[in-house]
Amino acid sequence: MKKLMIMAALLLPVMSLLTACGGGGGKNLTDKEILALVYQKAGGDAWDDKDKENWNSDEDLGKWKNVKVNADGRVTDLTVRGAGEIPSEIAGLTELKNLTIVLRNDKLDPKKDDVIPASISQLQNLETLRLNVSGSAYTVPDMSALKGLKTVYFKLPNGVGFPDVPTSVESLDIDGGSGQIPASYYDLSNLKRISITTSGLQGGIDPKIANLKKLEHLQIDQTAGLIGNVAAADAVFPNEIYTMTNLKRIFLRKVSTSGTVPAEVANMKNLESIVLADCGLTGELPKELGQLTGLKTLEIYDNKITGTIPAEIGNMTALKELWLQRNQLTGTIPASLGKLANLEGLQLSKNQLTGKIPAELANCKNLGKGPFVDFSGNNLDPAPEALKALEKFSKFKF
């Protein structure tokens, strides 16, 4: 009988923990107990000192580093930077609104799998979810129940498809992954920002992109952050993008192998920046570009654009960066570029331009404050004396 009592006493703490974790319908873990488990499972002892300040102490949770609480002391914001895994008990943080998890498991041995628990899908108050895992496989939790989710960032392993997200999402950032852009993304009616950086994009961008009426920031970069060593997606550039009049910023690189820049681009009055790099674009630059007087960045490079540089670009008085390098542009550099008083960077290298570099460019007093001023790889006359008087002239390439 005594032996049975001793065994029961030894098992009681284990049973209590199982009950608290959902095994028997007993008391739930407190937020503090859940964070203690997070600390243990995510290698808290090895965290940087700045990330573990006050963790596992008697201090109020609001004083634990990277933890915020509401008036009732419940955790609303949590950032974990560590190694290992996240326990499923994190689902008990039912007031959590913003969750960031960064796990660096590259040096762990043995390697861990499924380090992000599916139970995150139970955090129904979640508004922001950021998952960044290196060195371990993980499955993106089902987010269909997270009806209030607005901001999403995922760093995905190679070969993993792009996950579906709820229609509530307003900002979607994905680093890595591969495959086609899910059809469901074109139905994200609340989306204001989408950024996908990968080297495994298939099928390019569907014309249904124009369904995203609220979109302001469109960035799809088929280079995984690298330039020149990734094949462009075998697709046609969708001209429907030029109907998206709410767009403020476009950055598209290697998303297509053919396409044009039509006159309809002038309808995008809200544009502040447009970058179309290595997209297989052909044809001429439309003179209607000059109507985008609020544009600060115009970069259409590494394409097959022919014809001359439109003189109307000189009307784009807000322009700071003009990059047209590595195309097939011919003719002379228009003197009207001298009206671009805010111009800081000018890239015209490796085209087929001829004749004089206009002395009027000396009116661009900020020229050279940007990263490049490059006229090389053309058949141009020597720089005019007026240009040599600019403060940053020594940076210019000819």
Secondary structure, 3 states (H helix, E strand, C coil): CHHHHHHHHHHHHHHHHHHHHHHCCCCCCCHHHHHHHHHHHCCHHHCCHHHCCCCCCCCCHHHCCCEEECCCCCEEEEEEEECCCCCHHHHHCCCCCEEEEEEECCCCCCCCECCCCHHHHHCCCCCEEEEEEECCECCCCCCCCCCCCCEEEEEEEEEEECCCCCCCCCEEEEEEEEECCCHHHHHCCCCCEEEEECCCECCCCCHHHHHCCCCCEEEEECCCCCCCCCCCCCCECCHHHHHCCCCCEEEEECCCCEECCCHHHHHCCCCCEEEEECCCECCECCHHHHHCCCCCEEEEECCCCECCCCHHHHHCCCCCEEECCCCCCEECCCHHHHHCCCCCEEECCCCEEEECCCHHHHHCCCCCCCCCEECCCCEECCCCHHHHCCCCHHHCEC
